[in-house]
Amino acid sequence: MIRAESEFSIFRRRSRPIHVGSIGIGGDYPISVQSMTNTPTADADRTLAQIRQLYEAGCDLVRIAVPDREAAAAVAYIVKQSPIPVIADIHFDYKLALAAIRGGIHGLRLNPGNIGAAWKVAEVVKAASERQVPIRIGVNGGSLEKRFLEKYGGPTPEALVESAMEHVRILEALDYHEIKISLKASRVPVMLAAYRQISTIVDYPLHLGVTEAGLPEYGIIKSAVGIGSLLAQGIGDTIRVSLTGSPVAEVPAGRQILQSLELLPGGIQVISCPTCGRTQVDLAAIAREVSSRLNAMPELKGRTLTIAVMGCVVNGPGEAREADLGVACGKGCGVIFRKGERLDTVPESEIAEALIVEILKYEGVNHHAF
């Protein structure tokens, strides 16, 4: 297991490191956040526009669907222009995998048992080995092989693990070990049990996710419970929060899961209280303005900060003092703190601006640039 820095840190499962382009996964590498485009891959410019949006949101890796020759033909252009490593999602057709590898793809999502004869698998593995392209074995409860469904009576954790291990053995028989594994299910308890089981069997890095999690208001919760539970046990090397709609929403959700467990280096966290009858300012509006303005400042990207926006005199002063900077609000006003030092009292209308100014001073950023 890997021990992190503080006594409260999570012990991570020791996994075999691999590289997807410039991003290391497993071993001592930070846990990465990935997503998948939902544009037609053959429309390369539209796909690249979405990839850039994902990158700006903090995405480390991106997957694109390659369902046909037109999509495969766009891979080289997309890979060349993409600001982050690109993974091709391939099903059934080994020729599409070979085309993606020739196009410079950084990784494959491919189940070797589903692309035909052994010689076809061998061709793909040979090409992947030569170009140092890792393969993710992605088992999904919704597309599990019929024989495993019949054997176990449904998409059980044991069925998911056995399916994954069958694909793993195919690659290992070809002396290929640049593998990562995912065992996704829409039922969180099934997903949790499957990942726990396989984490004790192999040392390959694990890609975590709850598949078909749903709309953001529900899917974020399911993903946080499933992904977060495993990460808290030290299981997981890269994650995707799968949401219905724009994939851009997946990235901040994934990053927040990591930040909540203190597994993401850097980042700005705005903590705020739930408010109660003692609150005498519009705290939600203040917190929202502070958060949105900080997230819009590229100069603060990569900084590590905790900002407290608190609504009353009960917990507010203590939380504000524990944060790097913060505000504890009273009746129509707020007291600004920096590392426990009381700086100033400002009226409600000036709280967000005053806090932003102090944050920028603290980080050595020229406020007049904004």
Buried (B, 14 or more C-beta within 10 A) or exposed (E): EBEBEEEEEBEBBEBBEBBBBEBBBBBEBBBBBBBBBEBBBBBBEEBBEBBBBBBEBBBBBBBBBBBEEEBBBBBBBBBEBBEBBBBBBBBEBBBBBBBBBEBBBBBBBBBBBBBBEEEBBBBBBBBBBEEEBBBBBBBBBEBBBEEBBEEBEEBBBBBBBBBBBBBBEBBEEBEBBBBBBBBBBBBBEBBBBBBBBBBEEBEBBBBBBBBBBBEBEEBBBBBBBBBBBBBEBBBBBBBBBBBEEEBBBBBBBBBBBBBBBBBBEEBBBBBBBEBEEBBBBBBBEBBBBBBEBBBEBEEBEEBEBBBBBBBBBEBBBBBBBBBBBBBBBBEEBBBBBBEEEEBEBBEBEBBBBBBBBBBBBBBEBEEEEE
